[in-house]
């Protein structure tokens, strides 16, 4: 299991299962803000959101390894999932792919 913005397209393009995880930028900003505050750091949610949006835009438009799902990636939107729900959803994707392959 690897996590990164170009894992499925650049680092491991031949992986058996690729999951492209997304979440609404506002949800991501809220999560990141809460995490920072839990560590005792000051965090402004509007500034965090602006940073997320700027980074996503930069990464989507870079020449080398732009942020995009691999053609054969499964999309997992975890906007409304907690950590455990996201893990369960990812495992379900992997198990579904494996079950489909075992029938071949």
Rosetta blueprint (number, residue, H / E / L):
1 X L
2 X L
3 X L
4 X L
5 X L
6 X L
7 X H
8 X H
9 X H
10 X H
11 X H
12 X L
13 X L
14 X L
15 X L
16 X L
17 X L
18 X L
19 X E
20 X E
21 X E
22 X E
23 X L
24 X L
25 X H
26 X H
27 X H
28 X H
29 X H
30 X H
31 X H
32 X H
33 X H
34 X H
35 X H
36 X H
37 X H
38 X H
39 X L
40 X L
41 X L
42 X L
43 X L
44 X L
45 X H
46 X H
47 X H
48 X H
49 X H
50 X H
51 X H
52 X H
53 X H
54 X H
55 X H
56 X H
57 X H
58 X H
59 X H
60 X H
61 X H
62 X L
63 X L
64 X L
65 X L
66 X L
67 X L
68 X L
69 X L
70 X L
71 X L
72 X L
73 X L
74 X E
75 X E
76 X E
77 X E
78 X L
79 X L
80 X L
81 X L
82 X L
83 X H
84 X H
85 X H
86 X H
87 X H
88 X H
89 X H
90 X H
91 X H
92 X H
93 X H
94 X H
95 X H
96 X H
97 X H
98 X H
99 X H
100 X H
101 X H
102 X H
103 X L
104 X L
